Amino acid sequence: MSELVTKRLCLRRYVSDDITNFVALNTDPVVREKMDGAKSLKEAQNFFRKLLVSEELCWAIISGDNYIGHCFLSSTDLPNVLELGFLLHQKYWGQGFATEAAQVLVDYARNSDRVREIIATVDEDNFASICVLKKIGLQLKAIEKDEEGEYCLYSLCC
Protein backbone atom coordinates (compact mmCIF):
# COMPACT_ATOMS: atom_id res chain seq x y z
CA MET A 1 0.00 0.00 0.00
CA SER A 2 1.49 3.26 -1.07
CA GLU A 3 1.39 6.72 0.44
CA LEU A 4 -1.41 8.98 -0.71
CA VAL A 5 -0.41 12.62 -1.00
CA THR A 6 -2.44 15.82 -1.37
CA LYS A 7 -1.43 19.49 -1.22
CA ARG A 8 -1.51 19.51 2.58
CA LEU A 9 -1.59 15.89 3.63
CA CYS A 10 0.31 12.65 3.47
CA LEU A 11 -1.66 9.50 4.20
CA ARG A 12 0.79 6.78 5.07
CA ARG A 13 0.88 3.32 6.57
CA TYR A 14 1.21 3.29 10.34
CA VAL A 15 4.59 2.71 11.99
CA SER A 16 5.21 1.67 15.59
CA ASP A 17 6.19 5.24 16.56
CA ASP A 18 2.60 6.36 15.87
CA ILE A 19 1.17 4.51 18.87
CA THR A 20 1.13 7.53 21.23
CA ASN A 21 -0.73 9.73 18.75
CA PHE A 22 -3.12 6.96 17.72
CA VAL A 23 -3.95 6.13 21.34
CA ALA A 24 -4.50 9.81 22.21
CA LEU A 25 -6.89 10.17 19.27
CA ASN A 26 -8.88 7.05 20.08
CA THR A 27 -9.15 7.63 23.83
CA ASP A 28 -10.48 11.17 23.37
CA PRO A 29 -14.19 11.12 24.33
CA VAL A 30 -15.00 14.23 22.27
CA VAL A 31 -13.34 12.89 19.11
CA ARG A 32 -15.13 9.55 19.42
CA GLU A 33 -18.45 10.91 20.70
CA LYS A 34 -20.28 10.22 17.43
CA MET A 35 -18.70 6.79 17.10
CA ASP A 36 -18.91 4.00 19.63
CA GLY A 37 -17.34 6.13 22.35
CA ALA A 38 -13.78 6.54 23.55
CA LYS A 39 -11.65 3.44 23.75
CA SER A 40 -9.84 2.58 26.95
CA LEU A 41 -6.07 2.90 26.92
CA LYS A 42 -5.68 -0.87 26.63
CA GLU A 43 -8.31 -1.14 23.87
CA ALA A 44 -6.63 1.60 21.84
CA GLN A 45 -3.18 0.04 22.29
CA ASN A 46 -4.46 -3.40 21.26
CA PHE A 47 -6.30 -1.94 18.26
CA PHE A 48 -3.10 -0.18 17.17
CA ARG A 49 -1.03 -3.37 17.44
CA LYS A 50 -3.55 -5.24 15.28
CA LEU A 51 -3.60 -2.38 12.79
CA LEU A 52 0.19 -2.56 12.35
CA VAL A 53 -0.01 -6.12 11.01
CA SER A 54 -3.39 -5.84 9.32
CA GLU A 55 -3.95 -6.01 5.59
CA GLU A 56 -6.79 -3.49 5.95
CA LEU A 57 -6.37 -0.16 4.20
CA CYS A 58 -5.62 2.15 7.14
CA TRP A 59 -3.57 5.32 7.06
CA ALA A 60 -2.11 7.85 9.47
CA ILE A 61 -3.05 11.36 8.33
CA ILE A 62 0.00 13.62 8.48
CA SER A 63 0.14 17.39 7.89
CA GLY A 64 3.70 18.69 7.87
CA ASP A 65 5.27 16.84 10.79
CA ASN A 66 1.98 16.48 12.67
CA TYR A 67 -0.16 13.39 13.11
CA ILE A 68 -3.66 14.80 12.72
CA GLY A 69 -5.80 11.70 12.43
CA HIS A 70 -6.70 8.31 11.08
CA CYS A 71 -8.58 7.16 7.99
CA PHE A 72 -9.49 3.86 6.42
CA LEU A 73 -11.16 1.91 3.67
CA SER A 74 -12.27 -1.36 5.23
CA SER A 75 -13.78 -4.43 3.68
CA THR A 76 -17.43 -5.20 4.35
CA ASP A 77 -19.59 -8.32 4.18
CA LEU A 78 -20.56 -7.27 0.66
CA PRO A 79 -18.24 -8.15 -2.21
CA ASN A 80 -16.36 -5.22 -3.76
CA VAL A 81 -17.79 -2.74 -1.24
CA LEU A 82 -15.48 -0.75 1.02
CA GLU A 83 -16.43 1.33 4.05
CA LEU A 84 -14.76 4.73 4.34
CA GLY A 85 -14.01 6.32 7.69
CA PHE A 86 -11.98 9.16 9.18
CA LEU A 87 -11.16 10.54 12.60
CA LEU A 88 -9.23 13.74 13.34
CA HIS A 89 -7.84 15.39 16.45
CA GLN A 90 -10.15 18.24 17.53
CA LYS A 91 -7.69 21.02 16.79
CA TYR A 92 -7.80 20.04 13.10
CA TRP A 93 -11.58 20.13 12.77
CA GLY A 94 -13.16 22.69 10.46
CA GLN A 95 -10.08 23.18 8.27
CA GLY A 96 -10.99 20.92 5.36
CA PHE A 97 -8.57 18.14 6.33
CA ALA A 98 -11.29 15.49 6.65
CA THR A 99 -12.65 16.36 3.21
CA GLU A 100 -9.17 16.30 1.70
CA ALA A 101 -8.31 12.93 3.25
CA ALA A 102 -11.68 11.39 2.38
CA GLN A 103 -11.46 12.60 -1.22
CA VAL A 104 -8.06 11.00 -1.73
CA LEU A 105 -9.48 7.72 -0.36
CA VAL A 106 -12.37 7.89 -2.83
CA ASP A 107 -9.92 8.55 -5.66
CA TYR A 108 -7.76 5.62 -4.50
CA ALA A 109 -10.77 3.27 -4.39
CA ARG A 110 -12.03 4.41 -7.79
CA ASN A 111 -8.68 3.46 -9.32
CA SER A 112 -9.18 -0.12 -8.19
CA ASP A 113 -10.85 -2.55 -10.56
CA ARG A 114 -12.31 -4.44 -7.63
CA VAL A 115 -14.28 -1.68 -5.87
CA ARG A 116 -17.84 -1.12 -7.07
CA GLU A 117 -19.17 0.89 -4.14
CA ILE A 118 -17.92 2.97 -1.21
CA ILE A 119 -20.14 3.30 1.84
CA ALA A 120 -19.94 5.27 5.07
CA THR A 121 -22.08 5.22 8.17
CA VAL A 122 -22.67 8.29 10.30
CA ASP A 123 -24.96 9.35 13.14
CA GLU A 124 -27.88 11.50 11.98
CA ASP A 125 -26.66 14.44 14.08
CA ASN A 126 -23.01 14.32 12.98
CA PHE A 127 -23.49 17.24 10.61
CA ALA A 128 -19.77 17.90 10.03
CA SER A 129 -19.12 14.34 8.83
CA ILE A 130 -22.30 14.32 6.75
CA CYS A 131 -21.09 17.51 5.07
CA VAL A 132 -17.73 15.85 4.28
CA LEU A 133 -19.46 12.80 2.78
CA LYS A 134 -21.67 14.96 0.59
CA LYS A 135 -18.73 17.08 -0.58
CA ILE A 136 -16.88 13.98 -1.81
CA GLY A 137 -19.93 12.69 -3.67
CA LEU A 138 -21.57 10.18 -1.34
CA GLN A 139 -25.35 10.26 -1.21
CA LEU A 140 -27.78 9.18 1.46
CA LYS A 141 -28.82 5.62 0.70
CA ALA A 142 -30.80 4.67 3.81
CA ILE A 143 -31.52 5.33 7.46
CA GLU A 144 -30.58 2.21 9.39
CA LYS A 145 -30.93 1.21 13.03
CA ASP A 146 -28.75 -0.84 15.34
CA GLU A 147 -28.43 -1.32 19.11
CA GLU A 148 -27.00 2.21 19.44
CA GLY A 149 -29.85 3.89 17.54
CA GLU A 150 -30.44 5.29 14.07
CA TYR A 151 -27.66 6.16 11.66
CA CYS A 152 -27.33 7.22 8.05
CA LEU A 153 -25.83 5.03 5.35
CA TYR A 154 -24.13 6.99 2.58
CA SER A 155 -22.99 5.45 -0.69
CA LEU A 156 -21.03 6.17 -3.85
CA CYS A 157 -20.94 3.83 -6.81
CA CYS A 158 -17.57 3.51 -8.48
C-alpha positions in Angstrom: 0.0 0.0 0.0 1.5 3.3 -1.1 1.4 6.7 0.4 -1.4 9.0 -0.7 -0.4 12.6 -1.0 -2.4 15.8 -1.4 -1.4 19.5 -1.2 -1.5 19.5 2.6 -1.6 15.9 3.6 0.3 12.6 3.5 -1.7 9.5 4.2 0.8 6.8 5.1 0.9 3.3 6.6 1.2 3.3 10.3 4.6 2.7 12.0 5.2 1.7 15.6 6.2 5.2 16.6 2.6 6.4 15.9 1.2 4.5 18.9 1.1 7.5 21.2 -0.7 9.7 18.8 -3.1 7.0 17.7 -4.0 6.1 21.3 -4.5 9.8 22.2 -6.9 10.2 19.3 -8.9 7.0 20.1 -9.2 7.6 23.8 -10.5 11.2 23.4 -14.2 11.1 24.3 -15.0 14.2 22.3 -13.3 12.9 19.1 -15.1 9.5 19.4 -18.5 10.9 20.7 -20.3 10.2 17.4 -18.7 6.8 17.1 -18.9 4.0 19.6 -17.3 6.1 22.3 -13.8 6.5 23.5 -11.7 3.4 23.8 -9.8 2.6 26.9 -6.1 2.9 26.9 -5.7 -0.9 26.6 -8.3 -1.1 23.9 -6.6 1.6 21.8 -3.2 0.0 22.3 -4.5 -3.4 21.3 -6.3 -1.9 18.3 -3.1 -0.2 17.2 -1.0 -3.4 17.4 -3.6 -5.2 15.3 -3.6 -2.4 12.8 0.2 -2.6 12.4 0.0 -6.1 11.0 -3.4 -5.8 9.3 -4.0 -6.0 5.6 -6.8 -3.5 6.0 -6.4 -0.2 4.2 -5.6 2.2 7.1 -3.6 5.3 7.1 -2.1 7.9 9.5 -3.1 11.4 8.3 0.0 13.6 8.5 0.1 17.4 7.9 3.7 18.7 7.9 5.3 16.8 10.8 2.0 16.5 12.7 -0.2 13.4 13.1 -3.7 14.8 12.7 -5.8 11.7 12.4 -6.7 8.3 11.1 -8.6 7.2 8.0 -9.5 3.9 6.4 -11.2 1.9 3.7 -12.3 -1.4 5.2 -13.8 -4.4 3.7 -17.4 -5.2 4.4 -19.6 -8.3 4.2 -20.6 -7.3 0.7 -18.2 -8.1 -2.2 -16.4 -5.2 -3.8 -17.8 -2.7 -1.2 -15.5 -0.7 1.0 -16.4 1.3 4.0 -14.8 4.7 4.3 -14.0 6.3 7.7 -12.0 9.2 9.2 -11.2 10.5 12.6 -9.2 13.7 13.3 -7.8 15.4 16.4 -10.1 18.2 17.5 -7.7 21.0 16.8 -7.8 20.0 13.1 -11.6 20.1 12.8 -13.2 22.7 10.5 -10.1 23.2 8.3 -11.0 20.9 5.4 -8.6 18.1 6.3 -11.3 15.5 6.6 -12.7 16.4 3.2 -9.2 16.3 1.7 -8.3 12.9 3.2 -11.7 11.4 2.4 -11.5 12.6 -1.2 -8.1 11.0 -1.7 -9.5 7.7 -0.4 -12.4 7.9 -2.8 -9.9 8.5 -5.7 -7.8 5.6 -4.5 -10.8 3.3 -4.4 -12.0 4.4 -7.8 -8.7 3.5 -9.3 -9.2 -0.1 -8.2 -10.9 -2.5 -10.6 -12.3 -4.4 -7.6 -14.3 -1.7 -5.9 -17.8 -1.1 -7.1 -19.2 0.9 -4.1 -17.9 3.0 -1.2 -20.1 3.3 1.8 -19.9 5.3 5.1 -22.1 5.2 8.2 -22.7 8.3 10.3 -25.0 9.3 13.1 -27.9 11.5 12.0 -26.7 14.4 14.1 -23.0 14.3 13.0 -23.5 17.2 10.6 -19.8 17.9 10.0 -19.1 14.3 8.8 -22.3 14.3 6.7 -21.1 17.5 5.1 -17.7 15.8 4.3 -19.5 12.8 2.8 -21.7 15.0 0.6 -18.7 17.1 -0.6 -16.9 14.0 -1.8 -19.9 12.7 -3.7 -21.6 10.2 -1.3 -25.3 10.3 -1.2 -27.8 9.2 1.5 -28.8 5.6 0.7 -30.8 4.7 3.8 -31.5 5.3 7.5 -30.6 2.2 9.4 -30.9 1.2 13.0 -28.8 -0.8 15.3 -28.4 -1.3 19.1 -27.0 2.2 19.4 -29.9 3.9 17.5 -30.4 5.3 14.1 -27.7 6.2 11.7 -27.3 7.2 8.0 -25.8 5.0 5.3 -24.1 7.0 2.6 -23.0 5.5 -0.7 -21.0 6.2 -3.8 -20.9 3.8 -6.8 -17.6 3.5 -8.5 
